[in-house]
Amino acid sequence: MTGDTDLSPARLRHARYAIAAVFCTHGAVTGSFATRIPWIQEHAQLSPGTLGLALAFPALGAALAMPLAGRVNHWLGARTALRVLLALWTLSLILPSLAPTLPTLCFVLFVYGATAGMSDVAMNALGVETENRLGRSIMSSLHGMWSVGALLGSAVGTVAAHTGADARLHHLIAALALTALGLVAAQGVLDLRSDEGATAPPHFALPPRSALLIGAIGFCAVFAEGASLDWSAVYLRDVLHTDAGLAAASTTAFALTMAVARLVGDRVVDRFGPVRTVRAGGVLATLGGLLVVGVRHPAGALAGFGLIGLGIAVVVPLAFAAAGRSGPAPAQAIAGVATITYTSGLIAPSAIGAVADATSLVVSFGLVTLLSFALVVGAAVLRQGPAVGQAGGDPGGAKGKPGSPGLDEPVQTRP
C-alpha cells in the first residue's frame, strides 16, 4: 500500500477517530432499519414467514457482493472507495420502506445487504491498515463503535416508531443525515492506494486459503452471537418458563456485555495478545454455554448469555485484523473472512431452530457451547500470516515492521 505520507502521531490519531466515526455511522444504519421492520412488514402486508424470507436477503446480498470490495479498493484507493461504498450503504436505507410487495422488498434488501457488505469490507481493511501504522490494537474498539452506532440508530428509530412517524420519512431523513456524516468522517481516514503495477484482485473469488482457518474462528463466534441474539429470549420463555420481560432481558444482557467488551477489548489485546485473548474468551463463552444448558434457573441463563457475549465480543475484530495481515491483499482476505462470518450469521438462527425441532433448545445451545470451545482450540490460527507491507512477510510479525511482536504476544503501545 502507498499514499498518505504523513504518518505523524497527530495524523494517525485523527485517522483513528475518523475510521471510528465511520464504524459508528455504519452501525447507525443497521439500528435505524431494525426498529422499523414492523412498519415495513405492515406496509408490505407480509406474514411472519414471508418476512423471515425477505430478511434472509441482506445476508445473501452481502455474501455475494463482498468479494467485489477488494477490486473497488484497487481501482479507487482506500479512502475514495470507502466514501463511495459508505454513501451507497447509507442511502440504501431509503429503499426497504418504499417496497410495497414481497418481491420488491426481497430485491431492495438484497441491494441493502450488498452495499452493507462492501462498505463493511472497505472500513475493516482501513481499520487494519490504521492499526498497523499505530502499532497497537484498535479493531475491538472500532467494532464497539459500530455497536454504539447501532444503539443510537435504534434509539432514534424507537422514538420515531412511538410517535407514529412514517418510516419512509424517517428513513429518508436518517439516510441523508448519515450520508453527510459518513462523507465527512471518511474524508479523514488514511488515503492508501495499491502499489503501482499491482495486479487487480479478481471480480469474484473464493476466500484465499489464508482466510479459511481465520474465517472458521469467526464462523464459530458469529454462530454463537446469532444464536444468542435470536434465541435467548425464546430459551428463557420456553425452557425456563419466565415472563416476557425477563426473557427479553437475556438479549439485553448479551448485547450489553458484547458492546462493553469491544470498547475495552483493545487494552486486553495489547496486554495479552490476540491468541491468549481469544482463548480466554472461548473459555468464558464455554462456561456461559454450560450455565445456559446446565443450570435450569433464569439467573443462571442470564449469567450464561452474558458470559457468551463477553467471551465472543472481540473474536470477529481480531479475525479481521489477522486476515488483513495474512497475505499481500488485505481487502481480499478480509472479504473472505467476512463472507464466511456473514454466512454463519445467515444459517445460525435457522440451524438452532432445526436442531430444536429435532431435539430441544437445550441441545441447540449445547451445539453453541461446543462451537465456543472451538475458539479455545483454534485460537492459534490468529498468529499466522505475514505482516502487512513486508514482501514475503515475517511469520511472527504483527504490525508490519521488522522486530515487531508476534500476533500471540502483547503489543506495546507507542508513547
Disulfide bonds with the S-S distance in Angstrom:
none
